[in-house]
């Protein structure tokens, strides 16, 4: 038996992948594992910069990094180029890191837990003779789609670039909303070249699916029963992955503004509209203006996260007529703490899976405004299958108007059925954080395998 396994955690280099894998790392740490968290050099610098001591030394998790092959000023939002560079650079660098840890620090890695989108890492695990496991950071339903991509190509549903041959929606199951491949996560990256490269990268990563018996995911059986029934011996739900309120975050790319919590303390119960669109969403100035004036038009208190990213050229200006008396704007919020605050009434979200899980875990209904990738499917699942949210309608120019924003906020907050359904789902998610739940049993079995 290995009494204290040392686990190397390898996320895809994006905030929405780093966050749940950091939460998983803390959970493994609580169960007696040593954790080494591997960011790209670029993201590692952002993470340590966002921490209180600016060097990462206060984290109980060892933070290390390897290069992604791109220069410091390269636009990593261009995922096609990022994926190409990852495959060229990171496998050899990861192998070298494992060797250096043992030679220079006497640390022997016993297992790699890799993001499915870093599937090549399990080839390195096999090469150096250690265990390997996969982690899926999105919905189980989207994993089933990705896992079956080679079969969809063989069956003539997709071509080799991931483009849908048939225009009919793809139904994985009668209880999972039909998927238009044109709005699937690899087909909604705003650049056909990037979409092709991303699809080929993902198919390449799935090539290593036979190298492990463990596919962990941040979901629960009751949230996506149909998806899990389609992969009963493959996916192991261990969600919801929520770190304790006392746990200091060590995975954020921007420093969290905790002052918003004292502002929330001053707001009435179930009154605040929380607005946050993740780490990638970009608006043009017209839409940004409508959003600002729409929030003001609701005549409700609002907490709005407007990302302050020095590397982004997409700088928006608040309109002159915006007063903001009832709201607070922040650069980056401690979202898990915000969503657990009793003042929060609803969550206007880009529908990233982490945000959905955090919102549902606190019984917060959602107003869905997806931007790209899997967020479009997630929006449909939240609204049509789970029935805990609503979407916005855009006009003929593709603009969500200020009047539409006010109308949907009012409609959602007056809908007792949505709130009741949200609370029922919250109870199911909370149950899965307790001993004896399906998620707890799956994690225990994984830890037994890990330590064996």
Secondary structure, 3 states (H helix, E strand, C coil): CCCCCEEEEECCCCHHHHHHHHHHHHHHHHCCCEEEEEEEHHHHHHHHHHCCCCCCCCCCCEEEEECCCCCCCCCCCCHHHHHHHHHHHHHHHHHHHHHHHHHHHCCCCCEEEEEHHHCCHHHHHHHHCCEEEEEECCCHHHHHHHHCHHHHHHCCCECCCCCECCCCCECCCCCCCCECHHHCHHHCCCCHHHHHHHHHHHHHHHCCHHHCCCEEECCCCCCCHHHHHHCCCCEEECCCCCCCCCCCCCCCCCCCCCHHHHHHHCCCCCCEEEEECCCCCCCCHHHHHHHHHHHHHCCCCEEEECCCCCCCCCCCCCCCCCCCCCEEEECCCCHHHHHCCCCEEEEEECCCHHHHHHHHCCCCEEEECCCCCCHHHHHHHHHHHHCCEEECCCCCCCCCCHHHHHHHHHHHHCCHHHHHHHHHHHHHHHHCCCCCCHHHHHHHHHHHHHHC
